[in-house]
């Protein structure tokens, strides 16, 4: 695996010291260039927790992936370029207030000069920059976010919606290894209860919004403007190529 090839894949042209500014640049560029997608899950192509496989898929084949692939591979890059990073496990809160499989989301924490930040490139429509564990509110085009402390090692990652704070997921700062997510990865790619086995999904951030393919519906969001396009099945491959640069 070559860090320079990876940096080229995400549109980063130069190396830099492991600063907060460079970390934010890496995260944003990653989300602009690498889609969150479950196409292998839908095709029933097994996803194995191995960073070299992730690298071959994301960097060499210009694909995306879901959280284990994207945050697992990004974790390798962060460590390689000199960051103090660790993988974390989080539990997603569903729209109805119930919880997904415990610890089934993989994300990253990076510590710089004694301050820690949540850095997540594998959650689809979410914040595009590091968010401090201090509780500071961070806002970008996707919304306003914060982390709230629950216990010594547990935080709620929250997004502001209609003037109220809604928990997106609950994250533990206990360090994890990639292989710790094996049962969760198996569940999320095979179980009928998994949110990823129901319909195809590909989504990628843009400078002024987001583009999402969900099932056979393409949604193009530019700031406050949202356009939905219903597709025919024969159009899917062309749309994946045009908007996500994915060639299956």
C-alpha positions in Angstrom: 0.0 0.0 0.0 1.3 3.4 -1.0 0.2 6.5 1.0 1.0 8.8 -2.0 -1.2 6.8 -4.3 -4.0 7.0 -1.6 -3.5 10.8 -1.3 -3.8 11.1 -5.1 -7.0 9.1 -5.0 -8.6 11.7 -2.6 -7.2 14.7 -4.5 -4.5 15.6 -2.0 -1.4 16.7 -3.9 1.1 17.3 -1.0 2.1 15.8 2.2 2.1 17.9 5.3 2.8 17.8 9.0 0.1 16.1 11.1 -1.7 19.3 12.0 -5.4 19.9 12.7 -5.7 21.9 9.5 -4.2 19.1 7.4 -6.5 16.5 9.1 -9.5 18.6 8.2 -8.3 18.8 4.6 -7.8 15.0 4.4 -11.2 14.3 5.8 -13.0 16.7 3.5 -11.1 15.6 0.4 -11.9 11.9 1.3 -15.6 12.7 1.5 -15.5 14.6 -1.8 -13.8 11.7 -3.7 -14.7 8.4 -2.0 -18.4 7.5 -1.9 -20.1 5.7 0.9 -21.7 2.7 -0.8 -23.1 -0.8 -0.2 -22.9 -2.2 -3.8 -20.9 -5.2 -2.8 -23.4 -6.0 -0.1 -26.2 -5.9 -2.6 -24.2 -8.1 -5.0 -23.5 -10.4 -2.1 -19.7 -10.0 -2.6 -18.1 -10.8 0.7 -16.4 -7.9 2.5 -13.3 -9.1 4.5 -11.8 -7.0 7.2 -8.4 -6.5 5.6 -6.8 -3.1 4.9 -5.0 -4.3 1.8 -8.3 -5.5 0.3 -9.8 -2.1 1.2 -6.9 -0.3 -0.5 -7.3 -2.4 -3.6 -11.0 -1.6 -3.8 -11.0 2.1 -2.9 -7.6 3.3 -4.2 -6.9 1.0 -7.2 -10.5 0.3 -8.4 -11.9 3.7 -7.5 -14.7 2.3 -5.4 -16.2 3.3 -2.1 -17.5 1.2 0.7 -19.2 1.3 4.1 -17.8 2.2 7.5 -15.4 -0.7 8.1 -13.8 -0.2 4.7 -13.7 3.6 4.6 -12.8 4.3 8.3 -10.6 1.3 8.5 -8.5 2.3 5.5 -8.5 6.0 6.5 -7.2 4.9 9.9 -4.3 3.3 8.2 -3.6 6.5 6.3 -3.8 8.7 9.4 -1.3 6.5 11.2 1.0 6.4 8.2 1.2 10.2 7.8 1.9 10.6 11.5 -1.3 11.1 13.4 -2.1 9.6 16.8 -5.3 7.8 15.8 -7.4 5.0 17.1 -10.4 3.1 15.8 -13.6 3.4 17.9 -16.9 1.6 18.0 -20.3 3.4 18.0 -23.9 2.5 18.1 -26.2 4.2 15.7 -29.6 5.6 16.8 -32.3 5.0 14.3 -34.8 7.6 13.3 -37.5 6.1 15.5 -35.2 6.4 18.6 -34.3 2.7 18.9 -30.7 1.6 18.5 -28.9 -0.4 15.8 -26.6 -3.4 16.6 -24.4 -2.3 19.5 -20.9 -1.2 18.5 -21.6 -1.9 14.8 -20.3 1.5 13.4 -16.5 1.9 13.1 -15.1 5.5 13.3 -11.9 7.2 14.2 -10.5 9.4 16.9 -7.4 11.5 16.4 -5.4 13.3 19.2 -3.4 16.4 18.4 -1.5 18.3 21.1 -3.6 16.7 23.8 -7.0 17.4 22.2 -9.1 14.7 20.7 -11.3 14.8 17.6 -13.9 12.5 16.1 -13.0 12.0 12.4 -15.6 10.0 10.4 -15.3 9.4 6.6 -17.7 6.4 6.6 -21.1 7.6 7.7 -22.5 9.1 4.5 -24.3 12.4 5.0 -22.4 13.7 8.0 -19.9 16.4 9.2 -17.0 16.9 6.9 -14.4 18.1 9.4 -13.0 16.9 12.7 -15.3 17.5 15.7 -13.7 18.0 19.1 -14.6 15.9 22.1 -14.7 19.1 24.1 -18.4 19.7 23.2 -17.7 22.6 20.8 -20.4 23.0 18.1 -19.0 22.6 14.6 -21.0 23.7 11.6 -20.6 23.0 7.9 -22.9 22.8 4.8 -24.3 19.5 6.1 -25.4 21.0 9.5 -24.3 21.7 13.1 -22.9 19.0 15.3 -21.4 18.4 18.7 -20.2 15.6 21.0 -21.8 15.5 24.5 -20.2 13.6 27.4 -22.3 10.8 29.0 -19.7 8.9 31.0 -15.9 8.9 31.2 -15.5 7.0 28.0 -18.9 7.5 26.2 -20.1 10.4 24.1 -23.2 11.1 22.0 -22.5 12.5 18.5 -25.4 14.8 17.9 -26.8 16.9 15.0 -29.1 19.9 15.4 -32.4 19.4 13.7 -35.3 21.9 13.9 -33.6 23.6 16.8 -33.2 20.4 18.8 -30.2 18.1 19.3 -30.7 14.6 18.0 -28.2 11.8 18.7 -26.8 10.3 15.6 -24.7 7.7 17.3 -23.2 6.9 20.8 -19.4 6.3 20.7 -17.0 4.8 23.1 -13.4 6.0 23.3 -12.1 2.5 24.2 -9.6 1.6 21.4 -10.6 -1.1 18.9 -8.8 -3.2 16.4 -10.3 -3.7 12.9 -10.9 -7.4 13.6 -13.1 -6.5 16.6 -15.8 -5.5 14.1 -15.9 -9.0 12.4 -19.3 -10.0 13.9 -20.8 -6.6 13.1 -19.4 -6.6 9.6 -20.9 -10.1 9.0 -24.3 -8.9 10.3 -24.4 -5.8 8.2 -23.6 -7.5 5.0 -25.8 -10.6 5.4 -28.7 -10.0 7.9 -32.1 -9.0 6.6 -32.2 -6.7 9.7 -29.2 -4.8 8.4 -29.9 -1.4 6.8 -27.4 -2.2 4.1 -29.0 -5.4 2.7 -32.3 -3.8 1.6 -31.4 -1.6 -1.4 -28.4 -0.1 -3.2 -26.9 3.0 -1.8 -24.2 5.4 -3.0 -23.7 8.8 -1.6 -20.9 11.4 -2.0 -20.4 14.9 -0.7 -20.0 17.9 -3.1 -18.8 21.4 -2.5 -22.4 22.7 -2.3 -24.3 19.6 -1.2 -24.6 15.9 -1.8 -25.5 13.4 -4.5 -27.2 10.2 -3.4 -28.4 7.1 -5.2 -30.9 5.2 -3.1 -32.5 2.2 -4.8 -33.5 3.7 -8.2 -33.8 7.3 -7.0 -31.1 9.8 -7.6 -31.2 12.8 -5.3 -29.0 15.9 -6.1 -28.8 18.4 -3.2 -27.3 21.9 -3.7 -27.6 23.9 -0.6 -31.3 24.2 0.1 -32.4 22.9 -3.4 -33.1 19.2 -3.7 -33.9 17.4 -7.0 -35.1 13.8 -7.2 -34.9 11.8 -10.4 -36.5 8.3 -10.8 -34.3 6.0 -12.8 -34.8 3.0 -14.9 -32.7 -0.1 -14.0 -30.7 0.2 -17.3 -29.6 3.7 -16.3 -28.0 2.7 -13.0 -24.5 1.8 -14.3 -24.3 5.1 -16.2 -25.4 7.1 -13.2 -22.8 5.3 -11.0 -20.1 6.2 -13.4 -21.2 9.8 -14.0 -21.8 10.9 -10.4 -19.7 8.5 -8.3 -17.0 7.4 -10.8 -17.9 3.8 -10.0 -17.6 1.2 -12.8 -18.8 -2.2 -11.7 
